[in-house]
Amino acid sequence: MSTSLLATDGYKFSMAEAGWPLRRETFYYSHRRGGLQVMPLDVAAYVKSLIPEPKAEDYDYLSRYDYEMGVGFKAAILRREKLSIRAIPKGALFYPREPILTLTGPSALVSWVEPLLLQLNFRIQVATLALSDRDALARALATVTCDEQKAIALETLDSVGVKAVPITVDAEGYAKRVFATVKELVDIVEDPSRIFEVGLRAATCLEQHELALRSCKDAGVTRTSNVAGAAKLGMVPVGTMGHEHIQRYGSDEAAFRAMRERRPQRSSYLLDTFDTLTSGIPAAFQLIQEEPGNNDSIRFDSGNKKLQYLYAVTRARDLGIRPVNILEDGLDAEATREFEELRRQVGWEPSAQFYGYGGHIIARTMDCPLTRDKVAAIYKLSRTGNTPVMKFGNELAEGKKSIPGEPVLFRRRHGSGPIGLVGQVGESVPDGYFPLMESAPEAPSLVGAQEAAAEARVAYTAATQALVDALHRRHFPQQHR
């Protein structure tokens, strides 16, 4: 069955229209934590299976919800022959922070796949646990959310040659837990219209996410980032901007202006790509000052969000503006109560503060512990056109920094040094290493590897470090004077 064009997040469509949909770009996939892991499948074939086949009715639906797509996007999404995939082979072992897959091709196409591609983390976790601890595997897969999640688990076990464990599907129980979670959030904010769902990337499959969306709708929440889910369930698709959009433009102000000046809808300015306090907030407030009647919003997404929030509210008052505040990233009921109390303390109207929830609704309610957050799976833009880019995620958030350029992975064959080196396409293979992404598939195994993994280090080659340093100097020149 082909993938629907709508099976992605809404902001992918708005960013394509405010960017360059046909530009050649590179994204990479990685896990930021989780220890030594194994790749259970042919990644290139898996990626190709996700590529959508657009239909006229898809574009009609997008137009009805303010995602009118231009000729550039429509051409880019069909250019699958332009897609270049580099990946570690089936059976290869990898470590946290290593780039294990890169996709290069038309911007709109390689961006579109992110939410579905991130669901690969579940397969990897199942395979890794299957090869390392069968008892833990049986506990983890004892109860899953839906038939599709069960099928994925069984397919993965077969791919690594491990006998299946008993798996029970409890869709009703999962749906009830999601409903209870959303209902609690609605009770806290006192209005379901102040909540939207953004958890497609936290799900293990589309069926699971649809189950969760039905419960969200039952609890009164009608807006979701999942465009396909919105279309199927009569909800409203939402989403404006992700970090990749700001990386493309190289500055917060340029990116924010592109979104405002290329789409007539209200804009939501994402603050933390470079630095929330010194870059994101000033740029957003400059635009809001210019057109204060637009009812534009600012979105807090990482770092110390309470500090950022208080600074933003104070600064907004000084400037005489009233932006809409949007809180996301790791929110739960406790954090929501805290931000609602902050809102009351600073006198911000309920209608000017909204909350987006992903993992708290979608993943925390699973019986299965193999969630995206467990391994911190990411998919980040690393090159746009001829320009390497990276996300800094605030200077104090070291773990949020991404890799620039067109990364490749070198694995140590002998000698000393880091077990993995993150290099660049075209770079000479360092002595004692081999290019893992060009290796042949092997039988998946963790035998004898776990002990060495505890001392394994991953580092940058000189070429990658030079890119990081150059980008740091560009975005933080005051630190290099």
N, C-alpha and C positions, 0 to 999 in steps of 0.2 A: 504494500500500500504506500502511495506517495505521501510525502510530507506536505501539509498545508502551508501556504505562504503566511497564514495568520498565526502559525505556531511559534511565535516569538514574543518578545516584550514590545510594548507600544513605542518606547523611546527609540527603538531601532529605526522606525519609520521617520520620526521627526528629525533624528540626527542625520539620516541620509539626505533629507531635503534641505537641511541647513549646512550640509557639508559638500563633499565631492564623491558621489556614489560610484563613479568609474575609476577613481584614483587607485593605483596599485598600493596596497597596504599589507602589513604583516602583523598578525596576532600570534600570541603563544599561550599554551596551556601548561599549568604547573600546579603542584600541591605545595602549600607553604609549610605543612607539618604532616605528621602521621608516620614518621619513621620510614624504614625500608619497605618498598611496595613493588608489586609486580604488574606488568601490563598483560592482560589476558586475551587480547584480540589484535587483529590487524587494524590499526588506527586509521589508515588511509581509507580502507573500505568502509569503516564505520562512519567516517566523516562524509563520504560520498552518499551514504544511505540517508543522511539527514537533509541533503540539499532539496529545497522545495520545488514544486511544480506549480507556478502561479496560474490562477484562473481569473477570468474576467469578473466573476462575482466577488473574488477577494478584493480587487481594486474598488469595486462598487461599495463594498462594506467599509473599507478604509476611508473612502471619500465621505461617507455619511458621518464619520466620527472625527473629522478634521485631520485625517491623515491622507490627504490627496497626494498621490505619488506621481512624480514627473517621469519624463522619458529616460533620464539618466538611470534612475533606480530600476525601471522596468527592463532596461538593457542589461544592467549589471547583474541582476538576479538570474538571468538566463545564461551568463557566460561561465558555466561550470568548467568549460575546457581551459579557462584561464587560471583555474585554481591549482596552486602548487602546494603539496603537502610534504613536510618533513616530519618524521616521527621515529621514536625508538621502536624496535621490532617487537612483535609478539613474543612474550616470554622474558623480555628484558626486565632487569631490576632497576629501580630508580630511587632517588633520595629526595627529601624535601628541598624545595626551591630550585630544583632542576627543571629547565624547559624540556618537556617530553614530547611536545608537538608544536609545530608552527604551521600556520595557514597564511599563504600569500595569494592575493588576487584582488578583484574589484572590491572596493571598500564596502559597498552595501552588502555584498554576498558574504565576505569573510566576517563581517560584523553580525549579520543576521543569525548565524548559527550558534551564538554564545549560549543562550539559555538551555538549548537541547544538548549541546556539547558538554556543558558543565555536569550534566547528569551522568556522564561517564564515570564520575568519581565513585558511584555506587558499585559498578561492575568491578572497578579496581579494588575496592575495599573487600568485596566478597571474595575475589580471587586471592588476595593477600591473606585473609583470615583462613581461607580453605587450605592454604599451603603451610600455614604456621600453627594453627590451633583449632582442631576439628571440634572440640567441645565448645569453645567460644563461638565458633561458627554456628553450631546448632542452637545455641542460646540466642545469638543475634538474629537468626532467620526463623525463629520459632513462630513468630506472628508477623505478617506483613500486611500492607494496606489494601492491596488489590491484586487481581489476577495478573496484570501486566508486570508488577513488581516481582511476583513469584516466578513468572516465566523468565524474566531477566536473570534472576538469581540461579535458576536451574540451568539456563543456557551458559552462564558463566562457569558454574561448577563443571559442566561437561567440557568446556573449553580448556580447563586446566587439569582434566583427568581426575577429578575428585568425586567420589560417590555422593549422591544427593542426600540431604538431611531432611527430616520431616518439616514441612512448611505449611502453616495454617493462614488462610486469608480471613481477615476480620475487617471488612470494609465498613460495616455498621459501627463497630467500636471506634474505628478511626474517625469516622464522620461525627460521631457524638463528641469525641474529645476536641475536634476542631471547633464544633459549634460552641461548646462550653468555653473554650479559650477566647473565641471572638466575642461571645456574649459578655464575658468579663471585661474585655476592652471597651465594648460599647457602653457598658454600665459606668466605666470610669470617665469616659469623655462625654457621656450623656447625649450623644447624637451619632448614629452610624454613618452619616454623611461625612463626618470628620475623619473617617478611617478608609484606607484603601489597601488592597492586597498586592504584594510584589514578590511572591514566593515561587514563581516558576523555576527559577534557578536553584531553589532549595529542595525541589521535588526529585524523586527518583525516576519518574516517568509521567507522561501526560495523563494517564488514567488516574493516578494518585492525585494530581493537581486538580483534575476535574471534580473528584470527590470532595476535596477541600473547598473548592469554589462553591459547590452546592450548599455546603454548610455555612460558608460566609454569607451567601445570599439569604439563607434561612434566618440568619442572625441580623439581617438588615444591611449588610455591607454590599454595595452594588458596583464598586469600581475595582478593577484589577488590571495589572500590567499584561496579563496573558490575553492577547488579542483573540486567539482561537477560542479560548474558554469564554471570553465575553460574548463572542458571536454565538456560541452554542447555547449559552445559558441566559441570554438576554441581559447581560451586564454591560457596563461601560468601560471600554479600554482606555487606559491612561498611561502617561509617561512622556517626558520631554527631553531629558538630557542625562548622559552618563559621562564618565571620565574621558572616554575616547574622544568625544566631541571637543573638549577643551584641549586635549593633547594635540589634536589636528591643527588647531589654530596657534598653539604655542603660548597663548596668554589667556587669562580669564576674560579680560575685557573684549578681546577680539572674538572669542568664542560666544560670549553672551550676546554681543551685538549681532553676530551672524544668526543666532537663533531668533532674536527679536525682529530682525530686519528681513528674514526670509520666510517666517511663518507668522500669520496674522493672529494666532491664538496667544493667550497669556503665556508668559515664559516662566520657567522654574530654573533658577540659577544654582548649580551645584558648586559648593564652595571650596572643597578640600583637595583639588587636584595638585596644586602646588603648595599653598599654605592658606588656611582658612582666614586667619586674622590679618595677615599682611597683604594678601592678594585677593582671595575670593570675596570677602565681605566688601572691601573698598570698591572693587570693580562692579559688583552687583548693585551697590548703593548709588554709584554714579549713574548707572542706567535708570534705576528707579526714580532718582531725582529728576531726570530729564523728562520722564513721562509718568508721574506719580499716579495717574488715574488708571493705569493698566491693570492694577491689582496683581502684579507679578509676585512671585514667591522666591524665597531662598531656602535651599535644602542643606541641612547639616548631616554629615554622613560618616565622619570618623574623628578620632581624637577625643579631647575633653569637650563633649558637646554642651555641657552645662556652662562652662566658661565661655565658649563661643556664643551661646545663646544670650547670656547676660551682656556680653560685650556688644552683640548685634542690636539688642533692644535698646541699650543705652545710646549707642551711636545713631540708631535710627531716630530716636527722639531728638537728639541734638540737631539732626538734619531736617527734622520736620516731615519724615516719611513713615509709612506704616506698611512694611512688607508683610506678606503672608509667610508664616513660619512652617516649614515641613521638617519633621523629624523622622529619620530612618536609621538603618544599620544597627542591628542587635537590640532593638527595642523589645521589652517585655512588659508585663503588667506593672511591675514595680517602677520601672523607668517611666512609664506613662503617667503613673500617679505623681512622680516627682516633677515631671515637666508640666503637668496640669497645675500643680501647686505653684511652680515658678510662674506660669502664665497668669495665675490669679494675683500673685504678689506684684508682678510688674504691670498689671492692668491691661493685658493684651486680650482682645475679644476672642471668644471661642471660635467665631467664624473666620478668624485669621490665624488659626493654628491647626495643622492636620498631621496625621500620623500614618506612616506606611510600614507594614509588617510582612516579613518573609518567613525566615526560619522559625520564628516563635509560633506562627500559626501552622506552617506546613511540616516542619521537621521535628520540632520538640514534641509534637503530639503522636509521633510514630512510636510503636513498641520497639522497632528495629533501631539500634544505636548507630547504624552506618550512615551518618548524615554528611552533607557537604561541609559543614563547619568542623567536623571531626578531622578532616584533612586540609581544610581551608583551600578548596579548589578555586583557581582563578583562571581567567582568560583575558589577557590584556593586550592592548595595542602597543606595538613596539617600534613600528616604522610606518610613516605616512609619506607616500611619494619617495623622495630621496632623503627624507629627514628622520633620523632616529628620535624617538620620544620616550618618556617614562612618566609614571605617576610617582610623586614624592609623598603625597598623603600626609602632609604636615611634617616638619623636620624631626619632631620627636617620635613619629610613628615609623620607626625603621622597618618594622615587619610589613608595612604596606607598600614599600617601594617596589617598583617593577623593573624589568630588564629592558634596556633599549636595543635597537638595531634589528638584525636578523639572527637571532641566537641559534647556535647549534650546541650539541653536547658531546664533550670528549670524556671517555672513561679511562681511568688508569689501568694499564695492562701490567706494568711492573715498575719497580723503583719506589721512591717516596714521593710525597706530595699529596694534595687533595685527591680524593677518590673520583671527583667529578670536576671538570672545568667547563665553564660556560663561555664559549667562544662566539665567533661571528662567521657567517658564510664567507668562504674564500680565504679564511685564515689558515695558515699552515698548521698541521697537526703537531702538537707539542711532543717532545721526546718522551717516550714511555706511555703514550696515550694512543687511543684509536677513536675514530668518529662513531659513536654509538648509533646515531641515526642512519648510518649507512650499513649497519650490520645485518646479518641474516637472522631470521626468526630462530628461536630455540625453545626447547621444552621448558615450560614454566616451573621453577623450583626455587625454594628458599633454603635448601639444605646447606648448612655450613656458612650461610651468609649473615645470619642474625648477629653473631658475635662481633664480626668485623664492623657491622653497621653502627655500633655504638660509638666508635671512634672516627667514623667517616666525616670528611669535610668536603664542602662544595665551595669553589672559589671562581673568580673571574679570570680570564686570560687578560693579557695586557691590552688587547684591542677592546674588549668589553669594558674594562675599567676606564680606559681613555674616554669612551663614550659617556659613561656615567659622570666622570669628572667634568667633561665639557658641558654637559647639560646642567650640572649643579652650578657651575660658574655662570651659565646663562641665566638661570632662574634665581640665583641667590648671589648676585655680584657683590653685595655689601660684605659678604663673608670672605671674599677673595681679594680685598683691597690691600 
